[in-house]
């Protein structure tokens, strides 16, 4: 897979929490979008800043979907199709 460039989008939630969505344009016109499903992480991996924060909250369905919708609206003219990637721990 050839990655052409990567974009991180920072979202501020209503409660003041911040999450990231990552847009990764790849070869052959495909784009992968990684959306957040949580604020923080319960795994406590010492090499990972997010893991050291601990799990703060699970995102609502609306908060997860809004990330995907935002990325699709932002990039749908440039990259087709969009591949959405959801990661849960």
N, CA, C and O of each residue as an XYZ file, in Angstrom:
356
protein
N       0.850     -1.170      0.000
C       0.000      0.000      0.000
C       0.899      1.236      0.000
O       1.819      1.343      0.811
N       0.634      2.131     -0.881
C       1.358      3.399     -0.971
C       0.505      4.491     -0.342
O      -0.614      4.741     -0.790
N       1.022      5.138      0.687
C       0.304      6.235      1.339
C       0.784      7.539      0.728
O       1.976      7.845      0.756
N      -0.143      8.306      0.177
C       0.198      9.546     -0.501
C       0.392     10.700      0.480
O       1.323     11.490      0.321
N      -0.455     10.809      1.472
C      -0.348     11.806      2.540
C      -1.380     11.423      3.592
O      -2.266     10.609      3.333
N      -1.270     11.994      4.746
C      -2.184     11.649      5.824
C      -2.659     12.937      6.487
O      -1.895     13.894      6.617
N      -3.910     12.957      6.902
C      -4.473     14.138      7.548
C      -5.131     13.726      8.857
O      -5.950     12.807      8.884
N      -4.774     14.402      9.937
C      -5.417     14.186     11.223
C      -6.375     15.344     11.472
O      -6.003     16.512     11.357
N      -7.616     15.001     11.816
C      -8.639     16.001     12.106
C      -8.941     15.923     13.598
O      -9.268     14.855     14.114
N      -8.830     17.045     14.282
C      -9.102     17.099     15.714
C     -10.518     17.635     15.930
O     -10.862     18.719     15.460
N     -11.326     16.865     16.642
C     -12.689     17.271     16.976
C     -12.758     17.603     18.462
O     -12.200     16.880     19.287
N     -13.435     18.686     18.805
C     -13.736     19.014     20.202
C     -15.190     18.650     20.457
O     -16.084     19.110     19.746
N     -15.425     17.832     21.463
C     -16.776     17.398     21.791
C     -17.440     18.404     22.723
O     -16.777     19.276     23.287
N     -18.748     18.275     22.879
C     -19.502     19.218     23.708
C     -19.008     19.264     25.148
O     -19.100     20.306     25.798
N     -18.485     18.148     25.656
C     -18.010     18.116     27.043
C     -16.558     18.579     27.181
O     -15.990     18.518     28.271
N     -15.957     19.042     26.083
C     -14.583     19.523     26.110
C     -13.544     18.470     25.764
O     -12.370     18.802     25.598
N     -13.944     17.216     25.653
C     -13.020     16.151     25.253
C     -12.592     16.360     23.809
O     -13.316     16.967     23.020
N     -11.413     15.855     23.467
C     -10.925     15.938     22.094
C     -10.666     14.536     21.557
O     -10.175     13.661     22.270
N     -11.005     14.341     20.286
C     -10.769     13.066     19.604
C     -10.165     13.352     18.237
O     -10.243     14.472     17.733
N      -9.561     12.325     17.644
C      -8.958     12.462     16.320
C      -9.617     11.523     15.326
O     -10.014     10.407     15.661
N      -9.721     12.000     14.105
C     -10.075     11.189     12.955
C      -8.899     11.294     11.998
O      -8.376     12.385     11.775
N      -8.481     10.170     11.433
C      -7.333     10.167     10.534
C      -7.797      9.761      9.139
O      -8.468      8.744      8.967
N      -7.430     10.571      8.144
C      -7.762     10.302      6.744
C      -6.461      9.916      6.042
O      -5.494     10.678      6.050
N      -6.443      8.725      5.434
C      -5.241      8.206      4.790
C      -5.541      7.918      3.322
O      -6.103      6.869      3.008
N      -5.175      8.832      2.412
C      -5.312      8.548      0.983
C      -4.269      7.507      0.578
O      -3.089      7.648      0.901
N      -4.694      6.483     -0.114
C      -3.803      5.404     -0.535
C      -3.753      5.336     -2.056
O      -4.381      6.139     -2.747
N      -3.019      4.391     -2.554
C      -2.887      4.253     -4.003
C      -4.211      3.845     -4.636
O      -5.134      3.409     -3.948
N      -4.290      3.988     -5.916
C      -5.464      3.638     -6.729
C      -6.724      4.396     -6.337
O      -7.831      3.891     -6.522
N      -6.569      5.614     -5.795
C      -7.720      6.454     -5.514
C      -8.530      6.063     -4.299
O      -9.603      6.621     -4.069
N      -8.045      5.120     -3.519
C      -8.784      4.700     -2.323
C      -8.362      5.541     -1.125
O      -7.228      6.016     -1.055
N      -9.270      5.717     -0.198
C      -8.996      6.475      1.012
C      -9.517      5.700      2.213
O     -10.633      5.180      2.191
N      -8.708      5.626      3.253
C      -9.122      4.991      4.497
C      -9.359      6.080      5.537
O      -8.550      6.995      5.684
N     -10.468      5.975      6.252
C     -10.797      6.919      7.316
C     -10.868      6.140      8.625
O     -11.659      5.206      8.754
N     -10.041      6.524      9.595
C     -10.043      5.903     10.926
C     -10.753      6.850     11.882
O     -10.326      7.989     12.066
N     -11.828      6.381     12.487
C     -12.594      7.222     13.407
C     -12.402      6.739     14.838
O     -12.131      5.562     15.073
N     -12.543      7.642     15.780
C     -12.438      7.303     17.199
C     -13.761      6.748     17.704
O     -14.830      7.172     17.266
N     -13.681      5.792     18.633
C     -14.880      5.258     19.274
C     -14.873      5.524     20.780
O     -15.856      5.263     21.473
N     -13.743      6.049     21.277
C     -13.608      6.320     22.701
C     -12.762      7.568     22.906
O     -12.021      7.984     22.016
N     -12.881      8.151     24.079
C     -11.933      9.169     24.529
C     -11.013      8.440     25.496
O     -11.460      7.928     26.523
N      -9.732      8.395     25.168
C      -8.781      7.636     25.959
C      -8.822      6.167     25.586
O      -9.435      5.780     24.592
N      -8.154      5.347     26.406
C      -8.057      3.915     26.127
C      -7.790      3.176     27.432
O      -7.021      3.644     28.271
N      -8.421      2.032     27.599
C      -8.281      1.249     28.827
C      -7.075      0.313     28.822
O      -6.808     -0.333     29.835
N      -6.343      0.222     27.719
C      -5.254     -0.754     27.611
C      -4.024     -0.387     28.442
O      -3.266     -1.276     28.828
N      -3.808      0.883     28.723
C      -2.696      1.352     29.555
C      -1.322      0.962     29.005
O      -0.410      0.670     29.779
N      -1.164      0.953     27.687
C       0.146      0.692     27.079
C       1.079      1.854     27.422
O       0.741      3.009     27.166
N       2.223      1.568     27.987
C       3.128      2.617     28.449
C       3.810      3.371     27.313
O       4.282      4.489     27.518
N       3.869      2.782     26.120
C       4.470      3.465     24.972
C       3.489      4.414     24.293
O       3.878      5.174     23.407
N       2.223      4.378     24.699
C       1.168      5.130     24.009
C       0.607      6.220     24.924
O       0.158      5.934     26.034
N       0.634      7.450     24.460
C       0.120      8.570     25.252
C      -1.362      8.385     25.571
O      -1.783      8.601     26.708
N      -2.149      7.990     24.581
C      -3.590      7.806     24.791
C      -3.850      6.716     25.821
O      -4.731      6.859     26.669
N      -3.091      5.635     25.752
C      -3.252      4.549     26.712
C      -2.950      4.975     28.136
O      -3.598      4.512     29.075
N      -1.982      5.844     28.304
C      -1.624      6.321     29.647
C      -2.691      7.245     30.226
O      -2.735      7.446     31.440
N      -3.549      7.809     29.380
C      -4.633      8.672     29.869
C      -5.732      7.873     30.554
O      -6.461      8.403     31.392
N      -5.851      6.605     30.198
C      -6.949      5.797     30.703
C      -8.210      6.041     29.885
O      -8.286      6.988     29.102
N      -9.180      5.186     30.076
C     -10.450      5.323     29.360
C     -11.282      6.400     30.027
O     -11.596      6.308     31.214
N     -11.638      7.420     29.261
C     -12.443      8.518     29.815
C     -13.932      8.323     29.532
O     -14.775      8.550     30.400
N     -14.248      7.893     28.282
C     -15.657      7.620     27.957
C     -15.749      6.946     26.596
O     -14.844      7.043     25.767
N     -16.868      6.260     26.389
C     -17.205      5.713     25.080
C     -17.981      6.790     24.328
O     -18.813      7.479     24.918
N     -17.718      6.937     23.046
C     -18.443      7.930     22.251
C     -19.844      7.431     21.934
O     -20.084      6.227     21.845
N     -20.756      8.366     21.765
C     -22.112      8.021     21.347
C     -22.093      7.646     19.868
O     -21.141      7.947     19.149
N     -23.137      6.998     19.440
C     -23.258      6.660     18.021
C     -23.166      7.914     17.171
O     -22.493      7.918     16.140
N     -23.834      8.974     17.591
C     -23.825     10.230     16.828
C     -22.414     10.803     16.718
O     -22.036     11.310     15.662
N     -21.630     10.729     17.796
C     -20.263     11.266     17.767
C     -19.370     10.469     16.818
O     -18.492     11.038     16.169
N     -19.587      9.162     16.736
C     -18.807      8.323     15.821
C     -19.218      8.588     14.378
O     -18.368      8.775     13.508
N     -20.520      8.602     14.131
C     -21.023      8.810     12.770
C     -20.630     10.187     12.247
O     -20.295     10.322     11.070
N     -20.665     11.203     13.089
C     -20.321     12.560     12.645
C     -18.893     12.630     12.107
O     -18.632     13.373     11.161
N     -17.978     11.882     12.686
C     -16.602     11.857     12.176
C     -16.565     11.326     10.740
O     -15.902     11.896      9.874
N     -17.280     10.240     10.505
C     -17.316      9.635      9.174
C     -17.987     10.562      8.168
O     -17.507     10.712      7.044
N     -19.084     11.177      8.565
C     -19.800     12.097      7.677
C     -18.924     13.298      7.336
O     -18.869     13.715      6.179
N     -18.241     13.854      8.327
C     -17.367     15.001      8.097
C     -16.264     14.645      7.105
O     -16.018     15.388      6.155
N     -15.604     13.517      7.320
C     -14.525     13.094      6.419
C     -15.055     12.839      5.014
O     -14.412     13.208      4.031
N     -16.215     12.216      4.916
C     -16.791     11.942      3.596
C     -17.104     13.233      2.858
O     -16.800     13.358      1.672
N     -17.704     14.187      3.539
C     -18.024     15.478      2.905
C     -16.763     16.231      2.505
O     -16.732     16.889      1.465
N     -15.739     16.138      3.316
C     -14.493     16.848      3.064
C     -13.724     16.266      1.879
O     -13.087     17.007      1.131
N     -13.781     14.941      1.704
C     -12.913     14.292      0.728
C     -13.614     13.516     -0.373
O     -12.932     12.966     -1.237
N     -14.924     13.442     -0.389
C     -15.597     12.580     -1.360
C     -15.363     13.001     -2.803
O     -15.419     12.158     -3.698
N     -15.102     14.273     -3.053
C     -14.830     14.711     -4.426
C     -13.430     14.328     -4.881
O     -13.196     14.146     -6.076
N     -12.496     14.205     -3.942
C     -11.105     13.917     -4.280
C     -10.788     12.434     -4.341
O      -9.972     12.006     -5.157
N     -11.422     11.651     -3.490
C     -11.087     10.244     -3.370
C     -12.357      9.416     -3.387
O     -13.317      9.723     -2.681
N     -12.360      8.377     -4.187
C     -13.529      7.520     -4.272
C     -13.070      6.095     -4.505
O     -12.218      5.893     -5.370
N     -13.556      5.118     -3.816
C     -14.496      5.234     -2.699
C     -13.765      5.450     -1.386
O     -12.558      5.232     -1.283
N     -14.516      5.880     -0.389
C     -13.968      6.003      0.961
C     -14.143      4.669      1.680
O     -15.212      4.061      1.619
N     -13.117      4.225      2.344
C     -13.185      3.013      3.153
C     -13.148      3.445      4.606
O     -12.194      4.097      5.031
N     -14.160      3.095      5.368
C     -14.210      3.479      6.770
C     -13.642      2.350      7.623
O     -13.978      1.182      7.423
N     -12.793      2.700      8.561
C     -12.160      1.730      9.443
C     -12.523      2.076     10.878
O     -12.269      3.189     11.339
N     -13.114      1.128     11.577
C     -13.516      1.345     12.965
C     -12.693      0.427     13.854
O     -12.639     -0.779     13.615
N     -12.055      0.980     14.870
C     -11.219      0.202     15.774
C     -11.799      0.247     17.175
O     -12.053      1.320     17.722
N     -12.005     -0.916     17.741
C     -12.444     -1.005     19.131
C     -11.459     -1.871     19.875
O     -10.957     -2.860     19.341
N     -11.184     -1.502     21.097
C     -10.275     -2.298     21.931
C     -11.104     -3.056     22.937
O     -10.558     -3.799     23.752
